[in-house]
Amino acid sequence: MTKEAIIKAIKEASGAKEIELEFPENEAHGDYTTNVALKLKESGPKEGNPREVAEKIVVKLKGNPTAKKLFENIEVAGPGFINFRLKDAVLIDNLREIIKQKEKYGTSRTGAAKTVVIDYSSPNIAKTFGVGHLRSTIIGAALNSLYKALGYEVVGDNHLGDWGTQFGALLYQIDSQKLSLASLSVEKLEDLYIDFHKKAKENPELEDEARKWFKKLEEGEAKAKKVWQECVDVSMKEFDRIYNLLGVKIDFAFGESYYESEMKQLLADARVQRFLTDGEDGAKIIDLTQFGITTPIMVLKKDGATTYATRDLATIRFRVRKWDPDVIIYEVGAEQTLHFKQLFAAAKLLKLIDPKVALIHTAHGLYLAPDGKKFSTRQGKTIKLDEVLKEAIERAKKLGNKNEKLAQEVGIGAIKYYDLMHSLSSNVIFSWEKIMNLEGNSGPYLQYTVARINSVLAKSKKSGLKEKTLQESTNLDASEASILRALYKFGEIIEQSAIGFSPNILCNYLYDLAQKFNSFYNGDRIIGSDNEDFRLALTLGTGQVLKNGLKILGISTPAKM
């Protein structure tokens, strides 16, 4: 990999052990930049300023065989940055690799022999799949693909919310109203849940009834189990329909209830018993002050019922035993930040994980209602994801995509891209106008660019382009060089997006590449130009990278639009 070769050359020339190599914000400054001279000056000898240190490093680099082969120019900029510009021959050689590797271009073995478990989507049983779960589902699926592209063994785990006091509330409602199980639907269950909390505001004693019913469920009471199972079955049928529409497949779907025996083993473990103490109200807690966390984690309520935290600790125990992961990523909203701080600290305290295992909470922002407030199922304010997806498909049809399959690809792609183009930490206010903006930086814009590329290649009689048709002596104009430089970055963009848990980095890259290509397309002819072979190869390579990138994001690329 070229980046590794560059870093090695810089280390040899500078003597530094750690090198930060980045893409300059301004393309005119080169293809790579490093601040190694400034870093060395911070901890190195007092003689000479950072720029003088950088100049000495550049002299050594210019004599390095690897640097001579790769770079057209190496220069010092500003107070001591070193900028590198790749040779055109290197960029053209990379285009050959794109045409040769096709859909494999951009992948690597960086994560070979490592396993990452990604916990994502995780909807609650007996509740409509709301737009609030869209971020976790779409971002989690993208992270799954990003890590696979880096060679990791990836396990996707859909941690379904099918346990807890809320099911006690539903069981109470169904029993007290003598409802037929055959009459239940996800919509009906959600209405019952909302209705329960309205009643509980006026009669708080109902909360005790819910707790009693959940206790029956935990103890395996036959009637409670039967009603609960119907709630699960009805919900899973609806969830699978939504996942199919989204084109999302998750390897495993273990509900919280799956860990019932695991929880018993966890609580019986002598290491766990050692840290259990009594809370003020009789609950069993674990003190986490040694981790700087003042709020203890509750593992048993005063009535002996398990908690959300108990189930998550049992889940970690299970995942470590089953998959032996190097990393466990929880793609869950930022509102759960305290919970995951407590969870990770408790897992370390109880030695449920090896110290080398990384526990990551991505803490994405939430979709907010148009008034800027959080959606709330209890108040019946949630927007159903099914309605959003159907509306997206209808709006795609109005753009001229009359074919149902095409409309679905464009509509669903628009929603996915709109979600992923935002940074993880940002909250996104739900807006039909913004989520379905099909112009500019959007999924349909990128899909249309690929369709345009397909059209150009279809019109060409040279459909059998091979990488060997590219000549190193090609004289590049500014737009061609700009596209080549963008294509060169693709593999590193994938790595940055994965390691930073930021699919938006890949979105920004693809949009920039599409803009560059469309500017190139509008600026001069491709077919019939003096440099037709090269321009067609550049078009082919651009289309391949756009398709590869969109596939990682879970967005299809229709042949025509």
C-alpha positions as CSV (number, residue, x, y, z in Angstrom):
1,M,0.0,0.0,0.0
2,T,1.4,3.4,-1.0
3,K,0.6,5.1,2.2
4,E,2.5,2.6,4.2
5,A,5.5,3.0,1.8
6,I,5.3,6.8,2.3
7,I,5.2,6.5,6.1
8,K,8.2,4.1,6.0
9,A,10.2,6.6,3.9
10,I,9.3,9.5,6.2
11,K,10.3,7.5,9.3
12,E,13.7,6.6,7.7
13,A,14.3,10.3,6.8
14,S,13.2,11.8,10.0
15,G,13.9,9.2,12.7
16,A,10.3,9.7,14.0
17,K,8.5,6.7,15.4
18,E,5.0,8.0,14.7
19,I,3.9,9.7,11.5
20,E,0.6,11.5,10.8
21,L,0.0,11.5,7.1
22,E,-3.1,13.2,5.9
23,F,-4.8,14.6,2.7
24,P,-4.4,18.3,2.5
25,E,-7.7,20.3,2.6
26,N,-6.6,22.2,-0.5
27,E,-5.9,19.9,-3.5
28,A,-3.4,22.5,-4.8
29,H,-1.1,21.7,-1.8
30,G,-0.5,18.1,-3.0
31,D,-1.8,14.6,-2.3
32,Y,-0.4,14.1,1.2
33,T,0.9,16.3,4.0
34,T,2.7,15.6,7.3
35,N,3.5,17.7,10.3
36,V,6.3,15.4,11.4
37,A,8.8,18.3,11.6
38,L,6.6,20.3,14.0
39,K,6.1,17.2,16.2
40,L,9.8,16.5,16.3
41,K,10.5,20.1,17.2
42,E,8.1,19.8,20.2
43,S,10.2,17.0,21.8
44,G,13.5,17.2,19.9
45,P,16.7,19.3,20.0
46,K,16.4,23.1,20.5
47,E,18.5,24.1,17.5
48,G,16.7,25.1,14.3
49,N,13.1,26.0,13.8
50,P,10.5,23.5,12.5
51,R,10.8,24.7,8.9
52,E,14.6,24.1,9.0
53,V,13.9,20.6,10.4
54,A,11.4,20.0,7.6
55,E,13.9,21.1,5.0
56,K,16.5,18.6,6.3
57,I,13.9,15.8,6.1
58,V,13.0,16.7,2.5
59,V,16.6,16.6,1.4
60,K,16.8,13.0,2.8
61,L,13.5,12.1,1.3
62,K,14.5,13.2,-2.2
63,G,17.3,10.7,-2.1
64,N,15.0,7.9,-1.0
65,P,14.3,5.3,-3.8
66,T,10.7,4.9,-2.8
67,A,10.1,8.7,-2.7
68,K,11.8,9.1,-6.1
69,K,9.5,6.5,-7.6
70,L,6.3,8.0,-6.1
71,F,6.5,11.7,-6.0
72,E,6.7,14.5,-8.6
73,N,7.5,17.0,-5.9
74,I,8.2,17.2,-2.1
75,E,8.2,20.6,-0.6
76,V,8.1,22.5,2.7
77,A,5.1,24.7,3.4
78,G,4.1,27.1,6.1
79,P,5.8,26.8,9.5
80,G,7.1,23.3,8.7
81,F,4.6,21.1,7.0
82,I,5.9,18.8,4.3
83,N,3.6,18.3,1.2
84,F,3.9,15.5,-1.3
85,R,2.6,15.4,-4.9
86,L,2.3,12.0,-6.6
87,K,3.5,11.5,-10.2
88,D,1.0,11.2,-12.9
89,A,2.3,7.8,-13.7
90,V,1.4,6.6,-10.2
91,L,-2.1,7.9,-10.6
92,I,-2.6,6.3,-14.0
93,D,-1.2,3.0,-12.6
94,N,-3.9,3.2,-9.9
95,L,-6.5,3.6,-12.6
96,R,-5.3,0.4,-14.2
97,E,-5.8,-1.3,-10.8
98,I,-9.4,0.0,-10.6
99,I,-10.2,-1.5,-14.0
100,K,-8.4,-4.7,-13.1
101,Q,-9.8,-5.2,-9.6
102,K,-13.4,-3.9,-10.4
103,E,-15.7,-4.4,-7.3
104,K,-12.7,-5.4,-5.2
105,Y,-11.0,-2.1,-5.6
106,G,-10.7,-0.2,-2.3
107,T,-10.8,-3.3,-0.2
108,S,-7.8,-4.4,1.9
109,R,-6.7,-7.0,4.5
110,T,-6.1,-4.4,7.2
111,G,-8.4,-6.2,9.6
112,A,-7.5,-9.7,8.7
113,A,-7.7,-12.2,11.6
114,K,-9.7,-9.7,13.7
115,T,-13.4,-10.0,14.6
116,V,-15.8,-7.1,15.2
117,V,-19.3,-7.5,16.5
118,I,-21.7,-4.7,15.6
119,D,-24.8,-4.2,17.7
120,Y,-27.3,-2.3,15.5
121,S,-30.9,-1.6,14.7
122,S,-32.3,-3.1,17.9
123,P,-36.0,-2.1,17.7
124,N,-38.4,-2.8,20.5
125,I,-40.9,-5.6,20.2
126,A,-44.5,-4.5,20.2
127,K,-43.7,-1.1,18.8
128,T,-44.0,0.2,15.3
129,F,-40.6,0.5,13.6
130,G,-40.3,4.3,13.9
131,V,-38.0,6.7,12.0
132,G,-36.0,6.9,15.2
133,H,-34.5,3.5,14.5
134,L,-33.5,4.4,11.0
135,R,-30.2,5.9,12.0
136,S,-29.0,2.8,14.0
137,T,-30.2,0.4,11.2
138,I,-28.6,2.3,8.3
139,I,-25.4,3.4,10.0
140,G,-24.9,0.0,11.5
141,A,-25.3,-1.7,8.1
142,A,-22.8,0.8,6.6
143,L,-20.3,0.1,9.4
144,N,-20.8,-3.6,8.8
145,S,-19.9,-3.2,5.1
146,L,-17.0,-0.8,5.9
147,Y,-15.3,-3.3,8.2
148,K,-15.9,-6.2,5.8
149,A,-14.1,-4.1,3.1
150,L,-11.1,-3.9,5.5
151,G,-11.0,-7.7,5.8
152,Y,-12.5,-8.0,9.3
153,E,-14.6,-10.9,10.3
154,V,-17.9,-9.0,11.0
155,V,-20.8,-10.2,13.1
156,G,-24.0,-8.2,12.9
157,D,-26.2,-8.7,16.0
158,N,-29.7,-7.2,16.2
159,H,-30.3,-6.9,20.0
160,L,-34.1,-6.9,20.1
161,G,-35.9,-5.2,22.9
162,D,-38.2,-8.1,23.9
163,W,-37.9,-8.0,27.7
164,G,-38.6,-5.6,30.5
165,T,-41.3,-4.0,32.5
166,Q,-42.9,-2.6,29.4
167,F,-44.0,-6.1,28.5
168,G,-45.7,-6.3,31.9
169,A,-47.7,-3.2,30.9
170,L,-48.8,-4.9,27.7
171,L,-49.6,-8.2,29.4
172,Y,-51.7,-6.3,31.9
173,Q,-53.6,-4.5,29.1
174,I,-54.2,-7.6,27.1
175,D,-55.4,-9.6,30.2
176,S,-57.5,-6.8,31.7
177,Q,-59.3,-6.1,28.4
178,K,-59.6,-9.9,27.6
179,L,-58.2,-9.3,24.1
180,S,-57.9,-12.2,21.6
181,L,-54.3,-12.9,20.6
182,A,-55.4,-13.3,17.0
183,S,-56.5,-9.7,17.0
184,L,-53.1,-8.4,17.9
185,S,-51.0,-6.3,15.5
186,V,-47.9,-4.1,16.0
187,E,-50.1,-1.1,15.7
188,K,-52.6,-2.5,18.2
189,L,-49.8,-3.3,20.7
190,E,-48.3,0.2,20.4
191,D,-51.8,1.7,21.0
192,L,-52.1,-0.4,24.1
193,Y,-48.7,0.8,25.3
194,I,-49.6,4.4,24.8
195,D,-53.0,3.9,26.4
196,F,-51.3,2.3,29.5
197,H,-49.1,5.2,30.2
198,K,-52.0,7.7,29.8
199,K,-53.9,5.6,32.4
200,A,-50.8,5.3,34.7
201,K,-50.5,9.1,34.9
202,E,-53.9,9.2,36.6
203,N,-53.4,5.9,38.5
204,P,-49.7,5.3,39.3
205,E,-50.6,1.9,41.0
206,L,-50.9,0.5,37.4
207,E,-47.1,0.6,37.3
208,D,-47.1,-2.0,40.1
209,E,-49.4,-4.2,38.0
210,A,-47.0,-4.0,35.1
211,R,-44.1,-5.0,37.4
212,K,-46.1,-7.9,38.7
213,W,-46.9,-9.2,35.2
214,F,-43.2,-8.9,34.2
215,K,-42.2,-10.8,37.3
216,K,-44.6,-13.6,36.1
217,L,-43.0,-13.5,32.7
218,E,-39.5,-13.8,34.2
219,E,-40.7,-16.7,36.3
220,G,-42.0,-18.5,33.2
221,E,-45.7,-18.4,34.1
222,A,-47.4,-20.2,31.1
223,K,-50.1,-17.6,30.3
224,A,-47.6,-14.7,30.5
225,K,-45.1,-16.5,28.2
226,K,-47.8,-17.4,25.6
227,V,-49.1,-13.8,25.3
228,W,-45.5,-12.5,25.2
229,Q,-44.5,-14.9,22.4
230,E,-47.4,-13.7,20.3
231,C,-46.2,-10.1,20.7
232,V,-42.8,-11.2,19.6
233,D,-44.0,-13.2,16.5
234,V,-46.3,-10.4,15.3
235,S,-43.5,-7.8,15.7
236,M,-40.8,-9.9,13.9
237,K,-43.0,-10.4,10.9
238,E,-43.4,-6.7,10.5
239,F,-39.7,-6.0,11.2
240,D,-38.6,-8.5,8.5
241,R,-40.9,-6.7,6.0
242,I,-39.2,-3.4,6.8
243,Y,-35.7,-4.9,6.6
244,N,-36.5,-6.4,3.2
245,L,-37.6,-3.1,1.9
246,L,-34.5,-1.4,3.2
247,G,-32.3,-4.2,1.8
248,V,-30.7,-4.8,5.2
249,K,-29.7,-8.2,6.4
250,I,-28.4,-8.7,10.0
251,D,-26.6,-12.0,10.8
252,F,-28.3,-12.6,14.2
253,A,-31.4,-11.4,16.0
254,F,-31.1,-12.3,19.6
255,G,-33.7,-10.7,21.9
256,E,-32.9,-9.7,25.4
257,S,-35.0,-12.7,26.5
258,Y,-32.4,-15.0,24.9
259,Y,-30.0,-14.2,27.7
260,E,-32.3,-15.4,30.5
261,S,-30.1,-18.3,31.5
262,E,-27.0,-16.3,30.8
263,M,-28.2,-13.7,33.3
264,K,-28.7,-16.4,36.0
265,Q,-25.1,-17.7,35.4
266,L,-23.8,-14.1,35.5
267,L,-25.5,-13.3,38.8
268,A,-24.3,-16.6,40.3
269,D,-20.7,-15.9,39.4
270,A,-18.6,-15.4,42.5
271,R,-16.8,-12.4,40.8
272,V,-20.1,-10.7,40.3
273,Q,-21.4,-11.5,43.8
274,R,-18.3,-9.9,45.2
275,F,-19.2,-6.5,43.8
276,L,-23.0,-6.6,44.5
277,T,-24.1,-4.2,47.2
278,D,-27.5,-3.0,48.5
279,G,-28.9,0.2,47.1
280,E,-31.0,2.6,49.1
281,D,-34.3,1.1,48.0
282,G,-33.3,-2.6,48.3
283,A,-32.1,-3.0,44.8
284,K,-28.7,-4.7,44.0
285,I,-26.1,-2.3,42.5
286,I,-22.5,-2.2,41.6
287,D,-20.4,0.8,42.6
288,L,-18.4,2.4,39.8
289,T,-16.8,5.4,41.5
290,Q,-13.3,4.0,40.8
291,F,-14.1,4.7,37.2
292,G,-15.2,8.3,37.9
293,I,-18.9,7.3,37.5
294,T,-20.9,8.5,40.4
295,T,-24.2,6.7,39.4
296,P,-24.0,3.0,40.3
297,I,-25.3,0.4,37.8
298,M,-28.4,-1.5,39.0
299,V,-28.5,-5.2,38.2
300,L,-31.5,-6.3,40.2
301,K,-34.6,-4.2,41.1
302,K,-36.0,-4.3,44.7
303,D,-38.5,-7.0,43.6
304,G,-35.7,-9.2,42.2
305,A,-36.4,-8.5,38.5
306,T,-33.5,-8.0,36.2
307,T,-32.7,-4.7,34.5
308,Y,-31.6,-3.4,31.1
309,A,-28.0,-3.4,32.4
310,T,-28.2,-7.0,33.6
311,R,-29.2,-8.1,30.2
312,D,-26.5,-6.1,28.5
313,L,-23.8,-7.5,30.8
314,A,-25.1,-11.0,30.1
315,T,-24.9,-10.2,26.4
316,I,-21.3,-9.2,26.6
317,R,-20.5,-12.4,28.4
318,F,-22.2,-14.4,25.6
319,R,-20.6,-12.5,22.8
320,V,-17.1,-12.9,24.2
321,R,-17.7,-16.7,24.5
322,K,-19.3,-17.2,21.1
323,W,-17.3,-14.9,18.8
324,D,-14.1,-13.9,20.7
325,P,-14.2,-10.4,19.3
326,D,-11.5,-7.8,19.2
327,V,-14.0,-5.0,19.0
328,I,-17.7,-4.7,20.0
329,I,-19.5,-1.7,18.5
330,Y,-22.8,-0.5,19.9
331,E,-24.5,1.6,17.2
332,V,-26.9,3.3,19.6
333,G,-28.1,6.9,20.1
334,A,-26.2,9.4,22.2
335,E,-29.1,9.4,24.8
336,Q,-27.7,6.1,26.1
337,T,-24.2,7.5,26.7
338,L,-24.3,7.2,30.5
339,H,-25.7,3.6,30.3
340,F,-22.8,2.5,28.1
341,K,-20.2,4.2,30.3
342,Q,-21.6,2.3,33.2
343,L,-21.9,-0.9,31.2
344,F,-18.3,-0.8,29.9
345,A,-16.9,0.0,33.3
346,A,-18.9,-2.8,34.9
347,A,-17.7,-5.3,32.2
348,K,-14.1,-4.4,33.0
349,L,-14.7,-4.5,36.8
350,L,-16.3,-7.9,36.5
351,K,-13.6,-9.1,34.1
352,L,-16.2,-10.1,31.5
353,I,-13.8,-9.0,28.7
354,D,-10.1,-9.2,28.0
355,P,-8.5,-5.8,28.5
356,K,-7.5,-5.9,24.8
357,V,-11.1,-6.0,23.7
358,A,-12.4,-2.6,22.6
359,L,-15.9,-1.6,23.6
360,I,-17.2,1.2,21.5
361,H,-20.4,3.3,21.7
362,T,-20.9,5.3,18.5
363,A,-23.4,7.6,20.2
364,H,-25.2,8.8,17.1
365,G,-27.5,11.8,17.1
366,L,-31.3,11.4,16.9
367,Y,-34.0,12.2,14.5
368,L,-36.1,14.9,16.1
369,A,-39.6,15.9,15.5
370,P,-40.2,19.1,13.4
371,D,-40.6,21.0,16.6
372,G,-37.0,20.0,17.6
373,K,-38.1,17.7,20.3
374,K,-37.5,14.0,20.7
375,F,-40.1,11.6,19.2
376,S,-42.0,9.8,22.0
377,T,-43.9,6.5,21.5
378,R,-45.6,7.0,24.8
379,Q,-47.2,10.2,23.6
380,G,-47.9,8.8,20.1
381,K,-45.7,11.3,18.3
382,T,-43.5,8.9,16.4
383,I,-43.3,8.9,12.6
384,K,-43.6,5.4,11.3
385,L,-40.7,4.3,9.1
386,D,-43.0,2.4,6.8
387,E,-44.8,5.6,6.0
388,V,-41.5,7.3,5.3
389,L,-40.3,4.6,2.9
390,K,-43.6,4.5,1.0
391,E,-43.6,8.3,0.6
392,A,-40.0,8.2,-0.6
393,I,-40.9,5.6,-3.3
394,E,-43.9,7.7,-4.4
395,R,-41.8,10.8,-4.7
396,A,-39.2,8.9,-6.7
397,K,-42.0,8.0,-9.2
398,K,-42.8,11.7,-9.6
399,L,-39.3,12.3,-10.7
400,G,-39.9,10.0,-13.7
401,N,-39.0,6.7,-12.3
402,K,-42.3,5.0,-13.1
403,N,-41.0,1.4,-12.8
404,E,-41.7,0.2,-9.3
405,K,-38.3,-1.5,-8.8
406,L,-36.5,1.6,-10.0
407,A,-38.6,3.9,-7.9
408,Q,-37.8,1.8,-4.8
409,E,-34.1,1.9,-5.6
410,V,-34.1,5.7,-6.0
411,G,-36.5,6.4,-3.1
412,I,-34.8,4.1,-0.5
413,G,-31.4,5.2,-1.7
414,A,-32.4,8.9,-1.1
415,I,-33.3,8.2,2.5
416,K,-30.2,6.1,3.2
417,Y,-27.9,8.7,1.8
418,Y,-29.6,11.6,3.6
419,D,-29.2,9.7,6.9
420,L,-25.5,8.7,6.2
421,M,-24.4,12.1,4.9
422,H,-24.8,13.6,8.4
423,S,-22.1,13.2,11.0
424,L,-22.9,10.6,13.6
425,S,-23.0,13.1,16.5
426,S,-25.4,15.5,14.9
427,N,-29.2,15.5,15.6
428,V,-31.3,15.5,12.4
429,I,-34.6,17.3,12.4
430,F,-37.1,15.2,10.5
431,S,-38.2,17.1,7.5
432,W,-39.9,15.8,4.3
433,E,-38.4,18.6,2.3
434,K,-34.8,17.9,3.4
435,I,-35.0,14.1,3.6
436,M,-36.4,14.0,0.1
437,N,-34.2,16.6,-1.5
438,L,-33.3,14.8,-4.7
439,E,-30.9,17.4,-6.1
440,G,-27.3,18.2,-5.3
441,N,-25.7,16.3,-2.5
442,S,-28.1,13.3,-2.5
443,G,-28.4,9.6,-3.3
444,P,-30.3,10.2,-6.6
445,Y,-27.6,12.6,-7.7
446,L,-24.9,10.0,-7.3
447,Q,-27.1,7.3,-8.8
448,Y,-27.8,9.5,-11.8
449,T,-24.0,10.1,-12.2
450,V,-23.5,6.4,-12.4
451,A,-26.3,6.1,-14.9
452,R,-24.7,8.8,-17.0
453,I,-21.4,6.9,-17.0
454,N,-23.2,3.7,-18.0
455,S,-24.7,5.7,-20.9
456,V,-21.3,7.0,-22.1
457,L,-19.8,3.5,-22.0
458,A,-22.7,2.0,-23.8
459,K,-22.4,4.5,-26.6
460,S,-18.7,3.7,-27.0
461,K,-17.7,1.0,-29.4
462,K,-14.7,0.3,-27.2
463,S,-16.6,-1.7,-24.5
464,G,-13.6,-4.0,-24.0
465,L,-11.4,-1.5,-22.4
466,K,-8.4,-3.0,-20.6
467,E,-6.0,-1.5,-18.1
468,K,-3.1,-2.1,-20.6
469,T,-4.7,0.4,-23.0
470,L,-3.6,3.2,-20.7
471,Q,-0.3,4.9,-21.6
472,E,2.0,6.4,-19.0
473,S,2.8,9.2,-21.3
474,T,-0.8,10.5,-21.2
475,N,-0.8,14.3,-20.8
476,L,-3.4,15.1,-18.2
477,D,-5.6,18.2,-18.2
478,A,-6.7,19.7,-14.8
479,S,-10.1,18.0,-14.7
480,E,-8.6,14.6,-15.5
481,A,-5.8,14.9,-12.9
482,S,-8.4,16.0,-10.3
483,I,-10.5,12.9,-10.9
484,L,-7.4,10.6,-10.8
485,R,-6.3,12.1,-7.5
486,A,-9.8,11.6,-6.0
487,L,-9.8,7.9,-7.2
488,Y,-6.5,7.3,-5.6
489,K,-7.9,8.2,-2.2
490,F,-10.7,5.7,-2.2
491,G,-9.1,2.9,-0.1
492,E,-7.9,5.3,2.5
493,I,-11.4,6.9,2.7
494,I,-12.9,3.5,3.4
495,E,-10.4,3.0,6.3
496,Q,-11.1,6.5,7.7
497,S,-14.8,6.0,7.5
498,A,-14.6,2.7,9.4
499,I,-12.1,3.6,12.0
500,G,-13.9,6.9,12.7
501,F,-17.3,5.2,12.6
502,S,-18.2,7.9,10.1
503,P,-20.0,6.8,6.9
504,N,-20.5,10.5,6.2
505,I,-16.8,10.7,5.3
506,L,-17.4,8.2,2.4
507,C,-20.6,10.2,1.4
508,N,-18.6,13.4,1.2
509,Y,-16.0,11.7,-0.9
510,L,-18.4,10.2,-3.3
511,Y,-20.3,13.5,-3.8
512,D,-17.0,15.2,-4.5
513,L,-16.0,12.6,-7.0
514,A,-19.3,12.8,-8.7
515,Q,-19.0,16.6,-9.0
516,K,-15.5,16.3,-10.4
517,F,-16.8,13.8,-13.0
518,N,-19.8,15.8,-14.0
519,S,-17.6,18.9,-14.4
520,F,-15.3,16.8,-16.6
521,Y,-18.2,15.4,-18.6
522,N,-19.7,18.9,-19.2
523,G,-16.3,20.4,-20.1
524,D,-15.3,18.4,-23.1
525,R,-16.1,15.4,-25.2
526,I,-15.3,11.9,-24.1
527,I,-16.2,9.9,-27.2
528,G,-14.5,11.3,-30.2
529,S,-11.9,13.2,-28.3
530,D,-8.2,13.1,-29.2
531,N,-7.6,11.1,-26.0
532,E,-10.7,8.9,-26.2
533,D,-9.2,5.7,-24.9
534,F,-7.9,7.4,-21.7
535,R,-11.1,9.4,-21.2
536,L,-13.2,6.3,-21.5
537,A,-10.9,4.4,-19.1
538,L,-11.2,7.3,-16.6
539,T,-15.0,7.2,-17.0
540,L,-15.0,3.5,-16.4
541,G,-12.8,3.8,-13.3
542,T,-15.0,6.6,-11.9
543,G,-18.1,4.6,-12.4
544,Q,-16.6,1.6,-10.7
545,V,-15.5,3.6,-7.6
546,L,-18.9,5.3,-7.3
547,K,-20.6,1.9,-7.5
548,N,-18.2,0.3,-5.0
549,G,-18.8,3.2,-2.6
550,L,-22.5,3.3,-2.9
551,K,-22.7,-0.5,-2.4
552,I,-20.9,-0.1,0.9
553,L,-23.5,2.5,1.9
554,G,-26.2,0.0,1.0
555,I,-27.4,2.1,-2.0
556,S,-28.0,0.4,-5.4
557,T,-27.0,1.9,-8.7
558,P,-29.6,1.5,-11.4
559,A,-28.2,1.0,-14.9
560,K,-30.5,3.7,-16.2
561,M,-32.5,6.6,-14.7
